[in-house]
Amino acid sequence: MHTTLAISCAALAAAALAAQNGALTAHPQETLQNSSGNIAPLGVLPGGIGAEGRVMLLVPREEVPTVPAVLTAIEVYCPSGATVHYASLQMNAAATSATGLNLAFLPNYQQGPWPLLSATNLTVAFGAGWTRIPFNNPYPFPGNSNLLIEFLKVVQPVSGGFPFATTSTSSSPPRIDRPPMVYAFGNPGSGASNAAFGTTYATSIAFRLVWDNTPTIRHRSDVGLSGNQYNLGGNVTVTLQGAPGQAYVMAAGSSYLPFGLPLPGIDGELRLDAPTTFASGLLGLSGAESATIAIPSVPALVGIFLAYQGVTYDLGSQALTLTNCSDHFVNL
């Protein structure tokens, strides 16, 4: 009896931790094997190059929740594993219908920015994997919109110097079909964190977002022998995350619907055109389950587009909820 009680307590603790940590989306995916990095939006180089900056990212609506959800944190990957000291670091967010970004920062907001993070004298130790930066003012994302995220940074030297810190960019090869980020950066004292205009478009960084109150789906494909992700003969691991004990189904499709399709009795919207299910079951104590899809070594598959979406069913509330989507192309 005592053993049963101990196991039950451990299970409850694991379930509570899974719920507390939130559900992840990955943009565009969650591998750490990307080909390049950028000092925008969070990095810096020795000598203070890029110590100040302003950056905007745009996340396509397909990749973010289909229902209202709370955005609580961002995760990024710094390949050099540096520790960076910010004199100030601000992050803002807003829902938008825009599908691209202007070089002028302010017009990119269709509504007032939501202040996600406002910190001074902040130290972030970027580790060997994903590093989480929690928000002190989580954003109530309305769902069914593109998501704008803004960074304003001022990095300060410690012991007279600046570290070498870059943020991993999107994928190998880069996803040029996704919205590029826009940024301005400068050296210490340049005032670049308050720039009115960006100076450069570039491939967006790779990042993950942490959400409460919604199930999510994400995927991973590491670099193969060809040097590409999603390579022929490689594989893709798709992960659905929600509340422990929920039933789930994962599906794939080769295109998106022109508009999200509401379905009677289901929260959210269907985004896949002609979805085909490939995995189902119950979410375990971690709240996440994965399925691995092998990519056949068939040259005709190169360039094929694949997207994934899931649905969860809560056995208690009997609520059905559609997740966000996650997508990629097949490469050599």
Secondary structure in CASP SS format (residue, H / E / C, confidence):
PFRMAT SS
TARGET T0000
AUTHOR 0000-0000-0000
METHOD secondary structure of the structure
MODEL  1
M C 1.00
H H 1.00
T H 1.00
T H 1.00
L H 1.00
A H 1.00
I H 1.00
S H 1.00
C H 1.00
A H 1.00
A H 1.00
L H 1.00
A H 1.00
A H 1.00
A H 1.00
A H 1.00
L H 1.00
A H 1.00
A H 1.00
Q H 1.00
N H 1.00
G C 1.00
A E 1.00
L E 1.00
T E 1.00
A E 1.00
H E 1.00
P C 1.00
Q C 1.00
E C 1.00
T C 1.00
L C 1.00
Q C 1.00
N C 1.00
S C 1.00
S C 1.00
G E 1.00
N E 1.00
I C 1.00
A C 1.00
P C 1.00
L C 1.00
G C 1.00
V E 1.00
L E 1.00
P C 1.00
G C 1.00
G C 1.00
I E 1.00
G C 1.00
A C 1.00
E E 1.00
G E 1.00
R E 1.00
V E 1.00
M E 1.00
L E 1.00
L E 1.00
V E 1.00
P C 1.00
R H 1.00
E H 1.00
E H 1.00
V C 1.00
P C 1.00
T C 1.00
V C 1.00
P C 1.00
A E 1.00
V E 1.00
L E 1.00
T E 1.00
A E 1.00
I E 1.00
E E 1.00
V E 1.00
Y E 1.00
C C 1.00
P C 1.00
S C 1.00
G C 1.00
A C 1.00
T E 1.00
V E 1.00
H E 1.00
Y E 1.00
A E 1.00
S E 1.00
L E 1.00
Q E 1.00
M E 1.00
N E 1.00
A E 1.00
A E 1.00
A E 1.00
T E 1.00
S C 1.00
A C 1.00
T C 1.00
G C 1.00
L C 1.00
N C 1.00
L C 1.00
A E 1.00
F C 1.00
L H 1.00
P H 1.00
N H 1.00
Y C 1.00
Q C 1.00
Q C 1.00
G C 1.00
P C 1.00
W E 1.00
P E 1.00
L E 1.00
L E 1.00
S E 1.00
A E 1.00
T E 1.00
N E 1.00
L E 1.00
T E 1.00
V E 1.00
A E 1.00
F C 1.00
G C 1.00
A C 1.00
G C 1.00
W E 1.00
T E 1.00
R E 1.00
I E 1.00
P E 1.00
F E 1.00
N E 1.00
N E 1.00
P E 1.00
Y E 1.00
P E 1.00
F E 1.00
P C 1.00
G C 1.00
N C 1.00
S C 1.00
N E 1.00
L E 1.00
L E 1.00
I E 1.00
E E 1.00
F E 1.00
L E 1.00
K E 1.00
V E 1.00
V E 1.00
Q C 1.00
P C 1.00
V E 1.00
S C 1.00
G C 1.00
G E 1.00
F C 1.00
P C 1.00
F C 1.00
A E 1.00
T C 1.00
T E 1.00
S E 1.00
T E 1.00
S C 1.00
S C 1.00
S C 1.00
P C 1.00
P C 1.00
R C 1.00
I C 1.00
D C 1.00
R C 1.00
P C 1.00
P C 1.00
M E 1.00
V E 1.00
Y E 1.00
A E 1.00
F E 1.00
G E 1.00
N C 1.00
P C 1.00
G C 1.00
S C 1.00
G C 1.00
A H 1.00
S H 1.00
N H 1.00
A C 1.00
A C 1.00
F E 1.00
G C 1.00
T C 1.00
T E 1.00
Y E 1.00
A E 1.00
T C 1.00
S C 1.00
I E 1.00
A C 1.00
F E 1.00
R E 1.00
L E 1.00
V E 1.00
W E 1.00
D E 1.00
N C 1.00
T C 1.00
P C 1.00
T E 1.00
I E 1.00
R E 1.00
H E 1.00
R E 1.00
S C 1.00
D C 1.00
V C 1.00
G C 1.00
L C 1.00
S C 1.00
G C 1.00
N C 1.00
Q C 1.00
Y C 1.00
N E 1.00
L C 1.00
G C 1.00
G C 1.00
N E 1.00
V E 1.00
T E 1.00
V E 1.00
T E 1.00
L E 1.00
Q E 1.00
G C 1.00
A C 1.00
P C 1.00
G C 1.00
Q C 1.00
A E 1.00
Y E 1.00
V E 1.00
M E 1.00
A E 1.00
A E 1.00
G E 1.00
S C 1.00
S C 1.00
Y E 1.00
L E 1.00
P E 1.00
F E 1.00
G E 1.00
L E 1.00
P C 1.00
L C 1.00
P C 1.00
G C 1.00
I C 1.00
D E 1.00
G C 1.00
E C 1.00
L E 1.00
R E 1.00
L E 1.00
D C 1.00
A C 1.00
P C 1.00
T E 1.00
T E 1.00
F E 1.00
A E 1.00
S E 1.00
G E 1.00
L E 1.00
L C 1.00
G C 1.00
L C 1.00
S C 1.00
G C 1.00
A E 1.00
E E 1.00
S E 1.00
A E 1.00
T E 1.00
I E 1.00
A E 1.00
I C 1.00
P C 1.00
S C 1.00
V C 1.00
P H 1.00
A H 1.00
L H 1.00
V C 1.00
G C 1.00
I C 1.00
F E 1.00
L E 1.00
A E 1.00
Y E 1.00
Q E 1.00
G E 1.00
V E 1.00
T E 1.00
Y E 1.00
D C 1.00
L C 1.00
G C 1.00
S C 1.00
Q C 1.00
A C 1.00
L E 1.00
T E 1.00
L E 1.00
T E 1.00
N E 1.00
C E 1.00
S E 1.00
D E 1.00
H E 1.00
F E 1.00
V C 1.00
N E 1.00
L C 1.00
END
